[in-house]
Amino acid sequence: MVTPYIVALAWIVCGGIAWRVATNRGGNGQLWVVLGQVFGPLSIPFAFLVRRQSA
């Protein structure tokens, strides 16, 4: 019965990865944490589509 815990942990990690990728590219980190936790692994490729902000 460990599997649900592993899946939940993986979903939380996906939120963190989406947050890191999006904030490095200039996106809203809080939004991407939520999207990462709702959509899981599907959010990571979309976080790479966030436009970089010109400095």
DSSP file (Angstrom, degrees, kcal/mol; ACC not computed):
  #  RESIDUE AA STRUCTURE BP1 BP2  ACC     N-H-->O    O-->H-N    N-H-->O    O-->H-N    TCO  KAPPA ALPHA  PHI   PSI    X-CA   Y-CA   Z-CA
    1    1 A M              0   0    0      0, 0.0     4,-0.3     0, 0.0     0, 0.0   0.000 360.0 360.0 360.0  21.6    0.0    0.0    0.0
    2    2 A V    >>  +     0   0    0      1,-0.2     4,-1.8     2,-0.1     3,-0.8   0.717 360.0  85.3 -82.4 -22.9    3.0    2.3   -0.5
    3    3 A T  H 3> S+     0   0    0      1,-0.3     4,-2.5     2,-0.2     5,-0.2   0.847  83.6  53.5 -54.7 -44.7    2.1    3.1   -4.1
    4    4 A P  H 3> S+     0   0    0      0, 0.0     4,-2.3     0, 0.0    -1,-0.3   0.876 109.4  50.8 -60.5 -33.7   -0.4    6.0   -3.3
    5    5 A Y  H <> S+     0   0    0     -3,-0.8     4,-2.3    -4,-0.3    -2,-0.2   0.888 109.7  49.2 -69.5 -37.8    2.3    7.7   -1.2
    6    6 A I  H  X S+     0   0    0     -4,-1.8     4,-2.4     2,-0.2    -1,-0.2   0.908 112.0  48.6 -66.5 -41.5    4.9    7.4   -4.0
    7    7 A V  H  X S+     0   0    0     -4,-2.5     4,-2.2     2,-0.2    -2,-0.2   0.914 111.9  49.0 -64.5 -43.0    2.4    8.8   -6.5
    8    8 A A  H  X S+     0   0    0     -4,-2.3     4,-2.0    -5,-0.2    -2,-0.2   0.908 112.0  48.7 -63.7 -41.4    1.6   11.7   -4.2
    9    9 A L  H  X S+     0   0    0     -4,-2.3     4,-2.4     1,-0.2    -2,-0.2   0.902 110.0  51.6 -64.5 -41.0    5.3   12.4   -3.6
   10   10 A A  H  X S+     0   0    0     -4,-2.4     4,-2.1     1,-0.2    -2,-0.2   0.885 108.7  51.5 -62.9 -38.6    5.9   12.3   -7.4
   11   11 A W  H  X S+     0   0    0     -4,-2.2     4,-1.6     2,-0.2    -1,-0.2   0.895 110.1  48.8 -66.0 -39.9    3.1   14.8   -7.9
   12   12 A I  H  X S+     0   0    0     -4,-2.0     4,-1.7     2,-0.2    -2,-0.2   0.902 110.5  50.9 -65.8 -41.0    4.6   17.2   -5.3
   13   13 A V  H  X S+     0   0    0     -4,-2.4     4,-2.6     1,-0.2    -2,-0.2   0.884 105.9  55.9 -64.1 -38.4    8.0   16.9   -7.0
   14   14 A C  H  X S+     0   0    0     -4,-2.1     4,-2.5     1,-0.2    -1,-0.2   0.880 105.3  52.5 -61.2 -37.8    6.4   17.7  -10.3
   15   15 A G  H  X S+     0   0    0     -4,-1.6     4,-2.1    21,-0.3    -1,-0.2   0.902 110.3  48.1 -63.3 -40.7    5.1   20.9   -8.8
   16   16 A G  H  X S+     0   0    0     -4,-1.7     4,-2.4     2,-0.2    -2,-0.2   0.892 112.2  48.0 -67.2 -40.3    8.6   21.8   -7.6
   17   17 A I  H  X S+     0   0    0     -4,-2.6     4,-2.6     2,-0.2     5,-0.2   0.929 112.3  48.7 -66.6 -44.3   10.2   21.1  -11.0
   18   18 A A  H  X S+     0   0    0     -4,-2.5     4,-2.4     1,-0.2     5,-0.2   0.895 111.8  51.1 -61.9 -39.5    7.5   23.1  -12.8
   19   19 A W  H  X S+     0   0    0     -4,-2.1     4,-2.6    13,-0.2     5,-0.3   0.940 111.6  46.6 -61.3 -48.3    8.1   26.0  -10.3
   20   20 A R  H  X S+     0   0    0     -4,-2.4     4,-1.9     2,-0.2    -2,-0.2   0.918 114.8  45.8 -63.3 -45.5   11.8   25.9  -10.8
   21   21 A V  H  X S+     0   0    0     -4,-2.6     4,-1.1     1,-0.2    -1,-0.2   0.936 115.4  46.3 -64.2 -46.7   11.7   25.8  -14.6
   22   22 A A  H  <>S+     0   0    0     -4,-2.4     5,-3.7    -5,-0.2     3,-0.3   0.901 112.7  48.3 -66.6 -41.8    9.0   28.5  -14.9
   23   23 A T  H ><5S+     0   0    0     -4,-2.6     3,-1.0     1,-0.2    -1,-0.2   0.862 108.6  54.5 -69.6 -33.2   10.7   30.9  -12.4
   24   24 A N  H 3<5S+     0   0    0     -4,-1.9    -1,-0.2    -5,-0.3    -2,-0.2   0.792 111.3  46.4 -66.6 -25.7   14.1   30.5  -14.2
   25   25 A R  T 3<5S-     0   0    0     -4,-1.1    28,-0.4    -3,-0.3    -1,-0.2   0.367 128.0 -97.6 -97.3   3.8   12.3   31.5  -17.4
   26   26 A G  T < 5S+     0   0    0     -3,-1.0    -3,-0.2    -4,-0.3    -2,-0.1   0.624  77.4 135.9  95.3  14.3   10.5   34.5  -15.8
   27   27 A G      < -     0   0    0     -5,-3.7     2,-0.7    -6,-0.2    -1,-0.2  -0.303  66.9 -82.7 -89.2 175.4    7.1   32.9  -15.1
   28   28 A N     >  -     0   0    0      1,-0.2     4,-1.8    -2,-0.1     5,-0.2  -0.703  37.2-160.1 -80.5 111.6    4.9   33.1  -12.1
   29   29 A G  H  > S+     0   0    0     -2,-0.7     4,-1.9     1,-0.2     5,-0.2   0.881  86.6  53.2 -63.2 -41.6    6.2   30.5   -9.6
   30   30 A Q  H  > S+     0   0    0      1,-0.2     4,-1.8     2,-0.2    -1,-0.2   0.895 108.5  50.6 -63.6 -40.2    3.1   30.2   -7.5
   31   31 A L  H  > S+     0   0    0      1,-0.2     4,-2.5     2,-0.2    -1,-0.2   0.920 111.1  48.6 -61.8 -43.8    0.9   29.6  -10.6
   32   32 A W  H  X S+     0   0    0     -4,-1.8     4,-2.3     2,-0.2    -1,-0.2   0.769 105.4  57.0 -74.2 -25.4    3.3   26.8  -11.8
   33   33 A V  H  X S+     0   0    0     -4,-1.9     4,-2.0     2,-0.2    -1,-0.2   0.940 111.4  44.0 -64.7 -45.9    3.4   25.1   -8.4
   34   34 A V  H  X S+     0   0    0     -4,-1.8     4,-1.9     2,-0.2    -2,-0.2   0.933 114.8  48.1 -64.3 -46.0   -0.4   24.8   -8.5
   35   35 A L  H  X S+     0   0    0     -4,-2.5     4,-3.0     1,-0.2     5,-0.4   0.898 111.4  51.7 -62.0 -39.3   -0.3   23.7  -12.1
   36   36 A G  H  X S+     0   0    0     -4,-2.3     4,-1.2     1,-0.2   -21,-0.3   0.861 111.8  45.6 -65.4 -35.8    2.4   21.2  -11.4
   37   37 A Q  H  < S+     0   0    0     -4,-2.0    -1,-0.2     2,-0.2    -2,-0.2   0.773 118.0  43.0 -80.2 -24.7    0.5   19.7   -8.5
   38   38 A V  H  < S+     0   0    0     -4,-1.9    -2,-0.2    -5,-0.2    -3,-0.2   0.915 128.1  26.4 -82.6 -47.0   -2.8   19.5  -10.4
   39   39 A F  H >< S-     0   0    0     -4,-3.0     3,-1.5     1,-0.2    -3,-0.2   0.528  89.6-166.1 -98.7  -7.1   -1.5   18.2  -13.8
   40   40 A G  G ><  +     0   0    0     -4,-1.2     3,-1.9    -5,-0.4     4,-0.5  -0.301  68.3   3.6  63.0-134.3    1.6   16.4  -12.5
   41   41 A P  G >  S+     0   0    0      0, 0.0     3,-0.6     0, 0.0    -1,-0.3   0.708 122.9  69.4 -62.4 -20.7    4.2   15.4  -15.2
   42   42 A L  G <> S+     0   0    0     -3,-1.5     4,-0.8     1,-0.2    -2,-0.2   0.749  92.2  60.2 -68.6 -21.8    2.2   17.1  -17.9
   43   43 A S  H <> S+     0   0    0     -3,-1.9     4,-1.8    -7,-0.2    -1,-0.2   0.758  89.4  70.5 -78.5 -23.8    3.0   20.5  -16.5
   44   44 A I  H <> S+     0   0    0     -3,-0.6     4,-1.0    -4,-0.5     3,-0.3   0.939  98.9  44.9 -64.8 -49.2    6.8   20.2  -16.9
   45   45 A P  H  4 S+     0   0    0      0, 0.0     3,-0.4     0, 0.0     4,-0.3   0.882 113.6  52.2 -62.1 -34.0    7.0   20.3  -20.7
   46   46 A F  H >< S+     0   0    0     -4,-0.8     3,-1.2     1,-0.2     4,-0.2   0.811 100.0  62.1 -71.4 -28.0    4.6   23.3  -20.7
   47   47 A A  H >< S+     0   0    0     -4,-1.8     3,-1.2    -3,-0.3    -1,-0.2   0.818  96.6  60.1 -64.9 -28.9    6.7   25.1  -18.1
   48   48 A F  T 3< S+     0   0    0     -4,-1.0    -1,-0.3    -3,-0.4    -2,-0.2   0.666  95.0  64.4 -71.0 -15.2    9.5   25.1  -20.7
   49   49 A L  T <  S+     0   0    0     -3,-1.2    -1,-0.2    -4,-0.3    -2,-0.2   0.518  72.5 116.4 -85.6  -4.9    7.2   27.1  -23.0
   50   50 A V  S <  S-     0   0    0     -3,-1.2     2,-0.1    -4,-0.2   -23,-0.1  -0.455  74.4-113.6 -64.6 131.6    7.1   30.1  -20.7
   51   51 A R        -     0   0    0     -2,-0.2     2,-0.2     1,-0.1    -1,-0.1  -0.410  25.2-117.4 -69.9 140.0    8.7   33.0  -22.5
   52   52 A R        -     0   0    0     -2,-0.1     2,-0.4     1,-0.1   -26,-0.2  -0.562  27.4-124.0 -73.2 139.2   11.9   34.3  -21.2
   53   53 A Q        -     0   0    0    -28,-0.4     2,-0.2    -2,-0.2    -1,-0.1  -0.731  24.1-122.8 -86.9 131.2   11.7   37.9  -20.0
   54   54 A S              0   0    0     -2,-0.4    -1,-0.0     1,-0.1   -28,-0.0  -0.510 360.0 360.0 -75.1 139.7   14.2   40.2  -21.7
   55   55 A A              0   0    0     -2,-0.2    -1,-0.1     0, 0.0    -2,-0.0   0.433 360.0 360.0 -90.5 360.0   16.5   42.0  -19.3
